[in-house]
Amino acid sequence: MPVVDVKNLEGKTVGQMELANDVFSAEVNAHLLHEAVRHHLAAHRAGTHKTKDKSEVSGSGRKLWKQKGTGRARIGSIRSPLWRHGGTVHGPVPRSYEYALPRKMALGALRSALSTKLAQEKLTVVDGWALGSHKTKSFRESLSKLDGGDSRILLVENGANVNLERASRNLSGITLVRPENLVAFDLLRHERLMLSREAAARLNRALSAEPQQEASAPSEPPVDPGKELPAAKAKPAVKASSKAAPKRGAKPSAAKAKKPASKPKGKKD
């Protein structure tokens, strides 16, 4: 497991933390990263494009000249798509570009992005974001002590932190997210990643694919050799009936089948 140093807001190392191998040291899959970024950008497209068709452009609806006899092409309306300032055929309409991305692909892209940050030494684990004030100046000084000289920094905090939210929102290039809202696009967009200890532990638990242990069956108590076992009660034997029960659906044999009674013959006159 990779081991990283845990630093406080003064930039001093106060401990170490182990990170999961399959989360922070996974094999980087460039295809998954591409699909995750493509999915994120597609979901944020406005999709407000719109053109006017024949029924929406301005103009009279009268027939300009009669159908036959003029030698000119037949025309029904000045708003025809064939004419200048007419309607547009098959133009774009407002729609959403969002589509579903499989959950396994999204998690795989997130693991690849986290592993990339650790391999590039752009990941910092902070003991906690316990800020004494919401002032931006003091928070900027703390980032400088944490090797936060990069222009774009992604902060990840586990719970609600009012001082951190207020101090970071006025700094350009600083983004604060929670572990459940972390996506691969944000990790690739920022140069440095700063995790709190609790956020790193939560990512370890949520993204680690550990095999589930099967529950073993309870073992029987050991038998005392000096103690005699009670004799098993013998079950009464079931007497076999002499007559076998007839099978369901079986037809009676021809010998046992009763013949219908014959009608008495009439007397001769």
C-alpha angles and dihedrals in degrees: 000000000000114000121209132186119253113221134192127224090273091061095249123134111246100171147325134265133202118227126204116263096221092050107040101020100040124133110272111242110199093189093058091048091052092050092047093051092045091051092048094050093046092053091053096051113118096219092197096134114132139168128192120248128207094282094052105048120091120256143095121289097213123118108257097213138353121286099246140024102042098089090231129110116277115258131183105184141009087230092067115135088235092066131072113268089018128132125289120245119221093353124165119282130195111280142147120257094198118122136175119267117200112255093232091055092050092049091046091052090049091052091049092051093049091048090051092054092050093047091051091048090240096126125097127183114208123201091226143322095241098154118183093209141019092233115131095214096061091044091052089053091052091052091052090054090051093058089263096146091124118108095230119046129174115210121199119195124176101216140016114302114177096187092050092048093050095043096049102043094072094054116089114232094020115115126183120202138161123242093252091055096046114122134178092247092063092048093052093044095056126062099216133033122209118190129185116230092251092048092051091050091049092051089050091055098040100045101033113104101209118171114251115246114234116233110247120229115256111263121235118252114262117264118241107231092208093055118081118230117236114256114256114246112245115235116233112258115247112238113234112234117235092226115062115224113250116251120252113261094012116139119230115257120259092244095056095041111109117237116231113256112261118237117247114259117247120247119259117242 
